[in-house]
Amino acid sequence: MTAVTTTPEQLIADSRARIDAIDDRIIGLIQERMAVSSVVQEARIASGGRRVHLSREMEVLAHWRDALGKPGTALAMTVLELCRGRV
Ligand SMILES: O=C(O)C(=O)C[C@]1(C(=O)O)C=C[C@@H](O)C=C1
């Protein structure tokens, strides 16, 4: 069997490349979420409703908090702001 040695520098560089790739996927998913969220908001506005739906936002915040703890709530608030603007 051949031992494969990795230097710390190589491990860090490889891991950072993976992190950058993961960040690109997260950004892509957020952009996709923004587009879907716009569809919902525009449909609601077109039928006489408001852009913001607070009880639904509470469900979204709870979902993120349950998965990621308190920082998940802060992250979800930022995601919601990206999706519907500032309230
Ligand atoms: O689910 C909705 O009703 C949406 O409009 C989507 C969404 C979201 O991005 O999650 C955006 C604005 C609303 O205030 C609530 C939630």
PDB file of the backbone (N, CA, C, O) and the ligand in Angstrom, with CONECT records:
HET    LIG  A 101      16
ATOM      1  N   MET A   1       0.840  -1.192   0.000  1.00  0.00           N
ATOM      2  CA  MET A   1       0.000   0.000   0.000  1.00  0.00           C
ATOM      3  C   MET A   1       0.886   1.258   0.000  1.00  0.00           C
ATOM      4  O   MET A   1       1.923   1.296   0.662  1.00  0.00           O
ATOM      5  N   THR A   2       0.467   2.275  -0.745  1.00  0.00           N
ATOM      6  CA  THR A   2       1.256   3.504  -0.829  1.00  0.00           C
ATOM      7  C   THR A   2       0.669   4.554   0.106  1.00  0.00           C
ATOM      8  O   THR A   2      -0.525   4.847   0.053  1.00  0.00           O
ATOM      9  N   ALA A   3       1.513   5.115   0.957  1.00  0.00           N
ATOM     10  CA  ALA A   3       1.041   6.176   1.851  1.00  0.00           C
ATOM     11  C   ALA A   3       0.952   7.486   1.078  1.00  0.00           C
ATOM     12  O   ALA A   3       1.889   7.865   0.377  1.00  0.00           O
ATOM     13  N   VAL A   4      -0.177   8.174   1.209  1.00  0.00           N
ATOM     14  CA  VAL A   4      -0.342   9.480   0.549  1.00  0.00           C
ATOM     15  C   VAL A   4      -0.148  10.553   1.611  1.00  0.00           C
ATOM     16  O   VAL A   4      -0.887  10.599   2.594  1.00  0.00           O
ATOM     17  N   THR A   5       0.838  11.411   1.413  1.00  0.00           N
ATOM     18  CA  THR A   5       1.064  12.470   2.401  1.00  0.00           C
ATOM     19  C   THR A   5       0.516  13.790   1.866  1.00  0.00           C
ATOM     20  O   THR A   5       0.681  14.129   0.694  1.00  0.00           O
ATOM     21  N   THR A   6      -0.134  14.512   2.754  1.00  0.00           N
ATOM     22  CA  THR A   6      -0.670  15.826   2.400  1.00  0.00           C
ATOM     23  C   THR A   6      -0.069  16.841   3.347  1.00  0.00           C
ATOM     24  O   THR A   6      -0.080  16.635   4.561  1.00  0.00           O
ATOM     25  N   THR A   7       0.445  17.908   2.828  1.00  0.00           N
ATOM     26  CA  THR A   7       0.978  18.965   3.690  1.00  0.00           C
ATOM     27  C   THR A   7      -0.185  19.781   4.253  1.00  0.00           C
ATOM     28  O   THR A   7      -1.260  19.819   3.655  1.00  0.00           O
ATOM     29  N   PRO A   8       0.024  20.434   5.401  1.00  0.00           N
ATOM     30  CA  PRO A   8      -1.044  21.314   5.918  1.00  0.00           C
ATOM     31  C   PRO A   8      -1.440  22.370   4.903  1.00  0.00           C
ATOM     32  O   PRO A   8      -2.620  22.697   4.771  1.00  0.00           O
ATOM     33  N   GLU A   9      -0.458  22.907   4.181  1.00  0.00           N
ATOM     34  CA  GLU A   9      -0.755  23.946   3.179  1.00  0.00           C
ATOM     35  C   GLU A   9      -1.683  23.403   2.096  1.00  0.00           C
ATOM     36  O   GLU A   9      -2.612  24.079   1.654  1.00  0.00           O
ATOM     37  N   GLN A  10      -1.408  22.158   1.676  1.00  0.00           N
ATOM     38  CA  GLN A  10      -2.238  21.554   0.631  1.00  0.00           C
ATOM     39  C   GLN A  10      -3.645  21.284   1.154  1.00  0.00           C
ATOM     40  O   GLN A  10      -4.636  21.520   0.462  1.00  0.00           O
ATOM     41  N   LEU A  11      -3.717  20.778   2.405  1.00  0.00           N
ATOM     42  CA  LEU A  11      -5.024  20.499   3.002  1.00  0.00           C
ATOM     43  C   LEU A  11      -5.865  21.772   3.097  1.00  0.00           C
ATOM     44  O   LEU A  11      -7.058  21.771   2.795  1.00  0.00           O
ATOM     45  N   ILE A  12      -5.214  22.858   3.525  1.00  0.00           N
ATOM     46  CA  ILE A  12      -5.927  24.135   3.645  1.00  0.00           C
ATOM     47  C   ILE A  12      -6.383  24.628   2.272  1.00  0.00           C
ATOM     48  O   ILE A  12      -7.524  25.061   2.111  1.00  0.00           O
ATOM     49  N   ALA A  13      -5.491  24.559   1.287  1.00  0.00           N
ATOM     50  CA  ALA A  13      -5.857  25.036  -0.053  1.00  0.00           C
ATOM     51  C   ALA A  13      -7.007  24.207  -0.629  1.00  0.00           C
ATOM     52  O   ALA A  13      -7.944  24.752  -1.212  1.00  0.00           O
ATOM     53  N   ASP A  14      -6.924  22.882  -0.459  1.00  0.00           N
ATOM     54  CA  ASP A  14      -8.001  22.014  -0.982  1.00  0.00           C
ATOM     55  C   ASP A  14      -9.320  22.300  -0.276  1.00  0.00           C
ATOM     56  O   ASP A  14     -10.374  22.374  -0.907  1.00  0.00           O
ATOM     57  N   SER A  15      -9.243  22.459   1.049  1.00  0.00           N
ATOM     58  CA  SER A  15     -10.469  22.701   1.817  1.00  0.00           C
ATOM     59  C   SER A  15     -11.075  24.041   1.454  1.00  0.00           C
ATOM     60  O   SER A  15     -12.297  24.170   1.377  1.00  0.00           O
ATOM     61  N   ARG A  16     -10.228  25.047   1.229  1.00  0.00           N
ATOM     62  CA  ARG A  16     -10.756  26.361   0.837  1.00  0.00           C
ATOM     63  C   ARG A  16     -11.416  26.301  -0.540  1.00  0.00           C
ATOM     64  O   ARG A  16     -12.412  26.980  -0.786  1.00  0.00           O
ATOM     65  N   ALA A  17     -10.866  25.500  -1.420  1.00  0.00           N
ATOM     66  CA  ALA A  17     -11.500  25.342  -2.741  1.00  0.00           C
ATOM     67  C   ALA A  17     -12.873  24.702  -2.579  1.00  0.00           C
ATOM     68  O   ALA A  17     -13.825  25.077  -3.263  1.00  0.00           O
ATOM     69  N   ARG A  18     -12.971  23.726  -1.662  1.00  0.00           N
ATOM     70  CA  ARG A  18     -14.286  23.101  -1.411  1.00  0.00           C
ATOM     71  C   ARG A  18     -15.250  24.113  -0.805  1.00  0.00           C
ATOM     72  O   ARG A  18     -16.421  24.165  -1.179  1.00  0.00           O
ATOM     73  N   ILE A  19     -14.751  24.920   0.137  1.00  0.00           N
ATOM     74  CA  ILE A  19     -15.601  25.947   0.764  1.00  0.00           C
ATOM     75  C   ILE A  19     -16.110  26.918  -0.297  1.00  0.00           C
ATOM     76  O   ILE A  19     -17.294  27.256  -0.306  1.00  0.00           O
ATOM     77  N   ASP A  20     -15.232  27.372  -1.192  1.00  0.00           N
ATOM     78  CA  ASP A  20     -15.658  28.302  -2.249  1.00  0.00           C
ATOM     79  C   ASP A  20     -16.733  27.666  -3.128  1.00  0.00           C
ATOM     80  O   ASP A  20     -17.687  28.328  -3.536  1.00  0.00           O
ATOM     81  N   ALA A  21     -16.566  26.364  -3.416  1.00  0.00           N
ATOM     82  CA  ALA A  21     -17.562  25.676  -4.258  1.00  0.00           C
ATOM     83  C   ALA A  21     -18.891  25.557  -3.513  1.00  0.00           C
ATOM     84  O   ALA A  21     -19.956  25.734  -4.103  1.00  0.00           O
ATOM     85  N   ILE A  22     -18.824  25.259  -2.217  1.00  0.00           N
ATOM     86  CA  ILE A  22     -20.054  25.167  -1.415  1.00  0.00           C
ATOM     87  C   ILE A  22     -20.726  26.541  -1.355  1.00  0.00           C
ATOM     88  O   ILE A  22     -21.945  26.641  -1.498  1.00  0.00           O
ATOM     89  N   ASP A  23     -19.941  27.594  -1.145  1.00  0.00           N
ATOM     90  CA  ASP A  23     -20.513  28.951  -1.103  1.00  0.00           C
ATOM     91  C   ASP A  23     -21.209  29.279  -2.415  1.00  0.00           C
ATOM     92  O   ASP A  23     -22.287  29.874  -2.415  1.00  0.00           O
ATOM     93  N   ASP A  24     -20.601  28.895  -3.536  1.00  0.00           N
ATOM     94  CA  ASP A  24     -21.248  29.141  -4.837  1.00  0.00           C
ATOM     95  C   ASP A  24     -22.599  28.445  -4.912  1.00  0.00           C
ATOM     96  O   ASP A  24     -23.560  29.002  -5.442  1.00  0.00           O
ATOM     97  N   ARG A  25     -22.673  27.209  -4.375  1.00  0.00           N
ATOM     98  CA  ARG A  25     -23.955  26.486  -4.404  1.00  0.00           C
ATOM     99  C   ARG A  25     -24.971  27.178  -3.508  1.00  0.00           C
ATOM    100  O   ARG A  25     -26.137  27.316  -3.875  1.00  0.00           O
ATOM    101  N   ILE A  26     -24.521  27.618  -2.316  1.00  0.00           N
ATOM    102  CA  ILE A  26     -25.441  28.318  -1.398  1.00  0.00           C
ATOM    103  C   ILE A  26     -25.976  29.591  -2.056  1.00  0.00           C
ATOM    104  O   ILE A  26     -27.173  29.874  -2.002  1.00  0.00           O
ATOM    105  N   ILE A  27     -25.067  30.357  -2.679  1.00  0.00           N
ATOM    106  CA  ILE A  27     -25.481  31.598  -3.356  1.00  0.00           C
ATOM    107  C   ILE A  27     -26.491  31.280  -4.462  1.00  0.00           C
ATOM    108  O   ILE A  27     -27.489  31.984  -4.618  1.00  0.00           O
ATOM    109  N   GLY A  28     -26.230  30.230  -5.217  1.00  0.00           N
ATOM    110  CA  GLY A  28     -27.158  29.831  -6.283  1.00  0.00           C
ATOM    111  C   GLY A  28     -28.516  29.455  -5.718  1.00  0.00           C
ATOM    112  O   GLY A  28     -29.547  29.814  -6.286  1.00  0.00           O
ATOM    113  N   LEU A  29     -28.525  28.728  -4.595  1.00  0.00           N
ATOM    114  CA  LEU A  29     -29.793  28.335  -3.982  1.00  0.00           C
ATOM    115  C   LEU A  29     -30.539  29.558  -3.443  1.00  0.00           C
ATOM    116  O   LEU A  29     -31.764  29.637  -3.538  1.00  0.00           O
ATOM    117  N   ILE A  30     -29.793  30.510  -2.877  1.00  0.00           N
ATOM    118  CA  ILE A  30     -30.448  31.730  -2.387  1.00  0.00           C
ATOM    119  C   ILE A  30     -31.061  32.494  -3.563  1.00  0.00           C
ATOM    120  O   ILE A  30     -32.179  32.999  -3.460  1.00  0.00           O
ATOM    121  N   GLN A  31     -30.334  32.578  -4.674  1.00  0.00           N
ATOM    122  CA  GLN A  31     -30.878  33.265  -5.849  1.00  0.00           C
ATOM    123  C   GLN A  31     -32.137  32.546  -6.356  1.00  0.00           C
ATOM    124  O   GLN A  31     -33.104  33.189  -6.765  1.00  0.00           O
ATOM    125  N   GLU A  32     -32.112  31.216  -6.324  1.00  0.00           N
ATOM    126  CA  GLU A  32     -33.289  30.444  -6.744  1.00  0.00           C
ATOM    127  C   GLU A  32     -34.452  30.713  -5.782  1.00  0.00           C
ATOM    128  O   GLU A  32     -35.597  30.880  -6.204  1.00  0.00           O
ATOM    129  N   ARG A  33     -34.135  30.753  -4.470  1.00  0.00           N
ATOM    130  CA  ARG A  33     -35.173  31.040  -3.462  1.00  0.00           C
ATOM    131  C   ARG A  33     -35.767  32.431  -3.675  1.00  0.00           C
ATOM    132  O   ARG A  33     -36.978  32.618  -3.555  1.00  0.00           O
ATOM    133  N   MET A  34     -34.906  33.414  -3.994  1.00  0.00           N
ATOM    134  CA  MET A  34     -35.391  34.777  -4.238  1.00  0.00           C
ATOM    135  C   MET A  34     -36.387  34.792  -5.392  1.00  0.00           C
ATOM    136  O   MET A  34     -37.412  35.470  -5.328  1.00  0.00           O
ATOM    137  N   ALA A  35     -36.079  34.041  -6.449  1.00  0.00           N
ATOM    138  CA  ALA A  35     -36.967  34.015  -7.618  1.00  0.00           C
ATOM    139  C   ALA A  35     -38.310  33.378  -7.259  1.00  0.00           C
ATOM    140  O   ALA A  35     -39.360  33.878  -7.663  1.00  0.00           O
ATOM    141  N   VAL A  36     -38.282  32.279  -6.504  1.00  0.00           N
ATOM    142  CA  VAL A  36     -39.539  31.599  -6.129  1.00  0.00           C
ATOM    143  C   VAL A  36     -40.341  32.481  -5.180  1.00  0.00           C
ATOM    144  O   VAL A  36     -41.563  32.584  -5.289  1.00  0.00           O
ATOM    145  N   SER A  37     -39.632  33.114  -4.248  1.00  0.00           N
ATOM    146  CA  SER A  37     -40.306  34.000  -3.289  1.00  0.00           C
ATOM    147  C   SER A  37     -41.000  35.142  -4.027  1.00  0.00           C
ATOM    148  O   SER A  37     -42.114  35.525  -3.669  1.00  0.00           O
ATOM    149  N   SER A  38     -40.351  35.688  -5.055  1.00  0.00           N
ATOM    150  CA  SER A  38     -40.963  36.772  -5.849  1.00  0.00           C
ATOM    151  C   SER A  38     -42.263  36.325  -6.489  1.00  0.00           C
ATOM    152  O   SER A  38     -43.236  37.077  -6.535  1.00  0.00           O
ATOM    153  N   VAL A  39     -42.272  35.086  -6.985  1.00  0.00           N
ATOM    154  CA  VAL A  39     -43.502  34.558  -7.608  1.00  0.00           C
ATOM    155  C   VAL A  39     -44.644  34.580  -6.592  1.00  0.00           C
ATOM    156  O   VAL A  39     -45.757  35.002  -6.907  1.00  0.00           O
ATOM    157  N   VAL A  40     -44.356  34.120  -5.365  1.00  0.00           N
ATOM    158  CA  VAL A  40     -45.396  34.072  -4.327  1.00  0.00           C
ATOM    159  C   VAL A  40     -45.851  35.490  -3.970  1.00  0.00           C
ATOM    160  O   VAL A  40     -47.048  35.765  -3.891  1.00  0.00           O
ATOM    161  N   GLN A  41     -44.888  36.378  -3.757  1.00  0.00           N
ATOM    162  CA  GLN A  41     -45.229  37.751  -3.366  1.00  0.00           C
ATOM    163  C   GLN A  41     -46.053  38.442  -4.444  1.00  0.00           C
ATOM    164  O   GLN A  41     -47.042  39.112  -4.145  1.00  0.00           O
ATOM    165  N   GLU A  42     -45.636  38.276  -5.712  1.00  0.00           N
ATOM    166  CA  GLU A  42     -46.346  38.959  -6.792  1.00  0.00           C
ATOM    167  C   GLU A  42     -47.758  38.404  -6.949  1.00  0.00           C
ATOM    168  O   GLU A  42     -48.690  39.156  -7.232  1.00  0.00           O
ATOM    169  N   ALA A  43     -47.921  37.098  -6.768  1.00  0.00           N
ATOM    170  CA  ALA A  43     -49.262  36.502  -6.853  1.00  0.00           C
ATOM    171  C   ALA A  43     -50.147  37.059  -5.743  1.00  0.00           C
ATOM    172  O   ALA A  43     -51.321  37.354  -5.968  1.00  0.00           O
ATOM    173  N   ARG A  44     -49.585  37.200  -4.549  1.00  0.00           N
ATOM    174  CA  ARG A  44     -50.373  37.718  -3.425  1.00  0.00           C
ATOM    175  C   ARG A  44     -50.765  39.179  -3.676  1.00  0.00           C
ATOM    176  O   ARG A  44     -51.911  39.573  -3.461  1.00  0.00           O
ATOM    177  N   ILE A  45     -49.782  39.980  -4.138  1.00  0.00           N
ATOM    178  CA  ILE A  45     -50.061  41.402  -4.402  1.00  0.00           C
ATOM    179  C   ILE A  45     -51.109  41.541  -5.513  1.00  0.00           C
ATOM    180  O   ILE A  45     -52.015  42.370  -5.421  1.00  0.00           O
ATOM    181  N   ALA A  46     -50.977  40.720  -6.564  1.00  0.00           N
ATOM    182  CA  ALA A  46     -51.925  40.784  -7.692  1.00  0.00           C
ATOM    183  C   ALA A  46     -53.335  40.441  -7.246  1.00  0.00           C
ATOM    184  O   ALA A  46     -54.309  40.871  -7.864  1.00  0.00           O
ATOM    185  N   SER A  47     -53.449  39.655  -6.157  1.00  0.00           N
ATOM    186  CA  SER A  47     -54.801  39.304  -5.697  1.00  0.00           C
ATOM    187  C   SER A  47     -55.223  40.164  -4.495  1.00  0.00           C
ATOM    188  O   SER A  47     -56.102  39.788  -3.720  1.00  0.00           O
ATOM    189  N   GLY A  48     -54.570  41.328  -4.367  1.00  0.00           N
ATOM    190  CA  GLY A  48     -55.002  42.298  -3.369  1.00  0.00           C
ATOM    191  C   GLY A  48     -54.336  42.183  -2.012  1.00  0.00           C
ATOM    192  O   GLY A  48     -54.696  42.903  -1.081  1.00  0.00           O
ATOM    193  N   GLY A  49     -53.363  41.280  -1.888  1.00  0.00           N
ATOM    194  CA  GLY A  49     -52.683  41.112  -0.597  1.00  0.00           C
ATOM    195  C   GLY A  49     -51.448  41.988  -0.469  1.00  0.00           C
ATOM    196  O   GLY A  49     -51.185  42.861  -1.296  1.00  0.00           O
ATOM    197  N   ARG A  50     -50.699  41.724   0.596  1.00  0.00           N
ATOM    198  CA  ARG A  50     -49.487  42.500   0.861  1.00  0.00           C
ATOM    199  C   ARG A  50     -48.247  41.687   0.520  1.00  0.00           C
ATOM    200  O   ARG A  50     -48.282  40.459   0.442  1.00  0.00           O
ATOM    201  N   ARG A  51     -47.154  42.408   0.322  1.00  0.00           N
ATOM    202  CA  ARG A  51     -45.896  41.721   0.019  1.00  0.00           C
ATOM    203  C   ARG A  51     -45.498  40.800   1.173  1.00  0.00           C
ATOM    204  O   ARG A  51     -45.048  39.675   0.955  1.00  0.00           O
ATOM    205  N   VAL A  52     -45.670  41.292   2.405  1.00  0.00           N
ATOM    206  CA  VAL A  52     -45.196  40.535   3.574  1.00  0.00           C
ATOM    207  C   VAL A  52     -46.332  39.707   4.174  1.00  0.00           C
ATOM    208  O   VAL A  52     -47.472  40.162   4.276  1.00  0.00           O
ATOM    209  N   HIS A  53     -45.988  38.479   4.567  1.00  0.00           N
ATOM    210  CA  HIS A  53     -46.942  37.574   5.211  1.00  0.00           C
ATOM    211  C   HIS A  53     -46.272  37.108   6.507  1.00  0.00           C
ATOM    212  O   HIS A  53     -45.491  36.157   6.519  1.00  0.00           O
ATOM    213  N   LEU A  54     -46.606  37.813   7.602  1.00  0.00           N
ATOM    214  CA  LEU A  54     -45.852  37.623   8.847  1.00  0.00           C
ATOM    215  C   LEU A  54     -45.945  36.219   9.427  1.00  0.00           C
ATOM    216  O   LEU A  54     -44.940  35.685   9.896  1.00  0.00           O
ATOM    217  N   SER A  55     -47.139  35.604   9.407  1.00  0.00           N
ATOM    218  CA  SER A  55     -47.247  34.273  10.024  1.00  0.00           C
ATOM    219  C   SER A  55     -46.411  33.247   9.254  1.00  0.00           C
ATOM    220  O   SER A  55     -45.850  32.327   9.848  1.00  0.00           O
ATOM    221  N   ARG A  56     -46.332  33.410   7.939  1.00  0.00           N
ATOM    222  CA  ARG A  56     -45.466  32.521   7.155  1.00  0.00           C
ATOM    223  C   ARG A  56     -43.993  32.771   7.503  1.00  0.00           C
ATOM    224  O   ARG A  56     -43.204  31.831   7.592  1.00  0.00           O
ATOM    225  N   GLU A  57     -43.631  34.039   7.699  1.00  0.00           N
ATOM    226  CA  GLU A  57     -42.241  34.343   8.079  1.00  0.00           C
ATOM    227  C   GLU A  57     -41.903  33.704   9.422  1.00  0.00           C
ATOM    228  O   GLU A  57     -40.773  33.257   9.623  1.00  0.00           O
ATOM    229  N   MET A  58     -42.870  33.653  10.349  1.00  0.00           N
ATOM    230  CA  MET A  58     -42.620  33.002  11.644  1.00  0.00           C
ATOM    231  C   MET A  58     -42.321  31.512  11.443  1.00  0.00           C
ATOM    232  O   MET A  58     -41.462  30.945  12.119  1.00  0.00           O
ATOM    233  N   GLU A  59     -43.041  30.888  10.506  1.00  0.00           N
ATOM    234  CA  GLU A  59     -42.781  29.462  10.214  1.00  0.00           C
ATOM    235  C   GLU A  59     -41.383  29.281   9.634  1.00  0.00           C
ATOM    236  O   GLU A  59     -40.663  28.351   9.998  1.00  0.00           O
ATOM    237  N   VAL A  60     -41.005  30.189   8.718  1.00  0.00           N
ATOM    238  CA  VAL A  60     -39.674  30.100   8.088  1.00  0.00           C
ATOM    239  C   VAL A  60     -38.589  30.275   9.162  1.00  0.00           C
ATOM    240  O   VAL A  60     -37.622  29.515   9.201  1.00  0.00           O
ATOM    241  N   LEU A  61     -38.758  31.279  10.029  1.00  0.00           N
ATOM    242  CA  LEU A  61     -37.763  31.533  11.076  1.00  0.00           C
ATOM    243  C   LEU A  61     -37.640  30.326  12.013  1.00  0.00           C
ATOM    244  O   LEU A  61     -36.535  29.950  12.404  1.00  0.00           O
ATOM    245  N   ALA A  62     -38.786  29.718  12.371  1.00  0.00           N
ATOM    246  CA  ALA A  62     -38.764  28.553  13.265  1.00  0.00           C
ATOM    247  C   ALA A  62     -38.050  27.375  12.611  1.00  0.00           C
ATOM    248  O   ALA A  62     -37.316  26.635  13.266  1.00  0.00           O
ATOM    249  N   HIS A  63     -38.277  27.215  11.315  1.00  0.00           N
ATOM    250  CA  HIS A  63     -37.626  26.119  10.574  1.00  0.00           C
ATOM    251  C   HIS A  63     -36.093  26.250  10.654  1.00  0.00           C
ATOM    252  O   HIS A  63     -35.387  25.285  10.945  1.00  0.00           O
ATOM    253  N   TRP A  64     -35.607  27.455  10.391  1.00  0.00           N
ATOM    254  CA  TRP A  64     -34.151  27.692  10.412  1.00  0.00           C
ATOM    255  C   TRP A  64     -33.590  27.594  11.833  1.00  0.00           C
ATOM    256  O   TRP A  64     -32.497  27.070  12.046  1.00  0.00           O
ATOM    257  N   ARG A  65     -34.357  28.108  12.803  1.00  0.00           N
ATOM    258  CA  ARG A  65     -33.900  28.042  14.200  1.00  0.00           C
ATOM    259  C   ARG A  65     -33.837  26.580  14.662  1.00  0.00           C
ATOM    260  O   ARG A  65     -32.891  26.192  15.346  1.00  0.00           O
ATOM    261  N   ASP A  66     -34.827  25.776  14.297  1.00  0.00           N
ATOM    262  CA  ASP A  66     -34.823  24.368  14.694  1.00  0.00           C
ATOM    263  C   ASP A  66     -33.621  23.636  14.099  1.00  0.00           C
ATOM    264  O   ASP A  66     -33.048  22.748  14.730  1.00  0.00           O
ATOM    265  N   ALA A  67     -33.252  24.015  12.892  1.00  0.00           N
ATOM    266  CA  ALA A  67     -32.136  23.329  12.219  1.00  0.00           C
ATOM    267  C   ALA A  67     -30.773  23.830  12.699  1.00  0.00           C
ATOM    268  O   ALA A  67     -29.836  23.041  12.818  1.00  0.00           O
ATOM    269  N   LEU A  68     -30.651  25.140  12.977  1.00  0.00           N
ATOM    270  CA  LEU A  68     -29.321  25.732  13.178  1.00  0.00           C
ATOM    271  C   LEU A  68     -29.168  26.496  14.488  1.00  0.00           C
ATOM    272  O   LEU A  68     -28.113  27.074  14.747  1.00  0.00           O
ATOM    273  N   GLY A  69     -30.211  26.505  15.317  1.00  0.00           N
ATOM    274  CA  GLY A  69     -30.128  27.256  16.566  1.00  0.00           C
ATOM    275  C   GLY A  69     -30.302  28.750  16.344  1.00  0.00           C
ATOM    276  O   GLY A  69     -30.733  29.195  15.281  1.00  0.00           O
ATOM    277  N   LYS A  70     -29.950  29.524  17.391  1.00  0.00           N
ATOM    278  CA  LYS A  70     -30.212  30.969  17.348  1.00  0.00           C
ATOM    279  C   LYS A  70     -29.594  31.664  16.128  1.00  0.00           C
ATOM    280  O   LYS A  70     -30.245  32.514  15.520  1.00  0.00           O
ATOM    281  N   PRO A  71     -28.339  31.320  15.753  1.00  0.00           N
ATOM    282  CA  PRO A  71     -27.789  31.971  14.551  1.00  0.00           C
ATOM    283  C   PRO A  71     -28.598  31.659  13.298  1.00  0.00           C
ATOM    284  O   PRO A  71     -28.573  32.416  12.328  1.00  0.00           O
ATOM    285  N   GLY A  72     -29.323  30.523  13.327  1.00  0.00           N
ATOM    286  CA  GLY A  72     -30.179  30.180  12.190  1.00  0.00           C
ATOM    287  C   GLY A  72     -31.283  31.207  12.004  1.00  0.00           C
ATOM    288  O   GLY A  72     -31.674  31.513  10.877  1.00  0.00           O
ATOM    289  N   THR A  73     -31.788  31.742  13.119  1.00  0.00           N
ATOM    290  CA  THR A  73     -32.820  32.774  13.029  1.00  0.00           C
ATOM    291  C   THR A  73     -32.263  34.019  12.347  1.00  0.00           C
ATOM    292  O   THR A  73     -32.908  34.604  11.477  1.00  0.00           O
ATOM    293  N   ALA A  74     -31.051  34.420  12.752  1.00  0.00           N
ATOM    294  CA  ALA A  74     -30.438  35.617  12.154  1.00  0.00           C
ATOM    295  C   ALA A  74     -30.195  35.401  10.661  1.00  0.00           C
ATOM    296  O   ALA A  74     -30.400  36.300   9.845  1.00  0.00           O
ATOM    297  N   LEU A  75     -29.757  34.194  10.325  1.00  0.00           N
ATOM    298  CA  LEU A  75     -29.503  33.878   8.917  1.00  0.00           C
ATOM    299  C   LEU A  75     -30.808  33.934   8.120  1.00  0.00           C
ATOM    300  O   LEU A  75     -30.852  34.471   7.013  1.00  0.00           O
ATOM    301  N   ALA A  76     -31.862  33.373   8.701  1.00  0.00           N
ATOM    302  CA  ALA A  76     -33.165  33.372   8.010  1.00  0.00           C
ATOM    303  C   ALA A  76     -33.686  34.797   7.832  1.00  0.00           C
ATOM    304  O   ALA A  76     -34.301  35.110   6.813  1.00  0.00           O
ATOM    305  N   MET A  77     -33.442  35.661   8.819  1.00  0.00           N
ATOM    306  CA  MET A  77     -33.897  37.050   8.676  1.00  0.00           C
ATOM    307  C   MET A  77     -33.179  37.731   7.512  1.00  0.00           C
ATOM    308  O   MET A  77     -33.775  38.522   6.780  1.00  0.00           O
ATOM    309  N   THR A  78     -31.897  37.418   7.350  1.00  0.00           N
ATOM    310  CA  THR A  78     -31.153  37.973   6.215  1.00  0.00           C
ATOM    311  C   THR A  78     -31.676  37.401   4.894  1.00  0.00           C
ATOM    312  O   THR A  78     -31.818  38.126   3.909  1.00  0.00           O
ATOM    313  N   VAL A  79     -31.958  36.106   4.883  1.00  0.00           N
ATOM    314  CA  VAL A  79     -32.504  35.483   3.664  1.00  0.00           C
ATOM    315  C   VAL A  79     -33.852  36.121   3.317  1.00  0.00           C
ATOM    316  O   VAL A  79     -34.124  36.422   2.155  1.00  0.00           O
ATOM    317  N   LEU A  80     -34.696  36.322   4.340  1.00  0.00           N
ATOM    318  CA  LEU A  80     -36.001  36.944   4.079  1.00  0.00           C
ATOM    319  C   LEU A  80     -35.832  38.362   3.544  1.00  0.00           C
ATOM    320  O   LEU A  80     -36.562  38.788   2.648  1.00  0.00           O
ATOM    321  N   GLU A  81     -34.864  39.087   4.099  1.00  0.00           N
ATOM    322  CA  GLU A  81     -34.636  40.452   3.596  1.00  0.00           C
ATOM    323  C   GLU A  81     -34.189  40.424   2.129  1.00  0.00           C
ATOM    324  O   GLU A  81     -34.603  41.264   1.330  1.00  0.00           O
ATOM    325  N   LEU A  82     -33.351  39.461   1.789  1.00  0.00           N
ATOM    326  CA  LEU A  82     -32.934  39.333   0.385  1.00  0.00           C
ATOM    327  C   LEU A  82     -34.139  39.022  -0.509  1.00  0.00           C
ATOM    328  O   LEU A  82     -34.201  39.468  -1.655  1.00  0.00           O
ATOM    329  N   CYS A  83     -35.092  38.253   0.025  1.00  0.00           N
ATOM    330  CA  CYS A  83     -36.216  37.783  -0.788  1.00  0.00           C
ATOM    331  C   CYS A  83     -37.339  38.811  -0.912  1.00  0.00           C
ATOM    332  O   CYS A  83     -38.001  38.872  -1.948  1.00  0.00           O
ATOM    333  N   ARG A  84     -37.564  39.619   0.124  1.00  0.00           N
ATOM    334  CA  ARG A  84     -38.709  40.532   0.050  1.00  0.00           C
ATOM    335  C   ARG A  84     -38.334  41.992   0.354  1.00  0.00           C
ATOM    336  O   ARG A  84     -39.208  42.855   0.439  1.00  0.00           O
ATOM    337  N   GLY A  85     -37.033  42.260   0.516  1.00  0.00           N
ATOM    338  CA  GLY A  85     -36.607  43.608   0.850  1.00  0.00           C
ATOM    339  C   GLY A  85     -36.785  43.883   2.333  1.00  0.00           C
ATOM    340  O   GLY A  85     -37.193  43.010   3.099  1.00  0.00           O
ATOM    341  N   ARG A  86     -36.471  45.117   2.728  1.00  0.00           N
ATOM    342  CA  ARG A  86     -36.611  45.503   4.140  1.00  0.00           C
ATOM    343  C   ARG A  86     -38.049  45.815   4.459  1.00  0.00           C
ATOM    344  O   ARG A  86     -38.780  46.345   3.623  1.00  0.00           O
ATOM    345  N   VAL A  87     -38.464  45.481   5.685  1.00  0.00           N
ATOM    346  CA  VAL A  87     -39.840  45.826   6.080  1.00  0.00           C
ATOM    347  C   VAL A  87     -39.819  47.021   7.032  1.00  0.00           C
ATOM    348  O   VAL A  87     -40.873  47.470   7.482  1.00  0.00           O
TER     349      VAL A  87
HETATM  350  O1  LIG A 101     -44.459  32.330   1.592  1.00  0.00           O
HETATM  351  C1  LIG A 101     -44.840  33.461   1.254  1.00  0.00           C
HETATM  352  O2  LIG A 101     -46.012  33.821   1.395  1.00  0.00           O
HETATM  353  C2  LIG A 101     -43.887  34.390   0.648  1.00  0.00           C
HETATM  354  O3  LIG A 101     -44.253  35.467   0.222  1.00  0.00           O
HETATM  355  C3  LIG A 101     -42.442  34.011   0.649  1.00  0.00           C
HETATM  356  C4  LIG A 101     -41.681  34.658   1.801  1.00  0.00           C
HETATM  357  C5  LIG A 101     -40.298  33.944   1.842  1.00  0.00           C
HETATM  358  O4  LIG A 101     -39.390  34.401   1.141  1.00  0.00           O
HETATM  359  O5  LIG A 101     -40.193  32.928   2.543  1.00  0.00           O
HETATM  360  C6  LIG A 101     -41.486  36.108   1.510  1.00  0.00           C
HETATM  361  C7  LIG A 101     -42.266  37.068   2.050  1.00  0.00           C
HETATM  362  C8  LIG A 101     -43.302  36.783   3.047  1.00  0.00           C
HETATM  363  O6  LIG A 101     -43.331  37.767   4.045  1.00  0.00           O
HETATM  364  C9  LIG A 101     -43.198  35.413   3.606  1.00  0.00           C
HETATM  365  C10 LIG A 101     -42.403  34.467   3.076  1.00  0.00           C
CONECT  350  351
CONECT  351  350  352  353
CONECT  352  351
CONECT  353  351  354  355
CONECT  354  353
CONECT  355  353  356
CONECT  356  355  357  360  365
CONECT  357  356  358  359
CONECT  358  357
CONECT  359  357
CONECT  360  356  361
CONECT  361  360  362
CONECT  362  361  363  364
CONECT  363  362
CONECT  364  362  365
CONECT  365  356  364
END
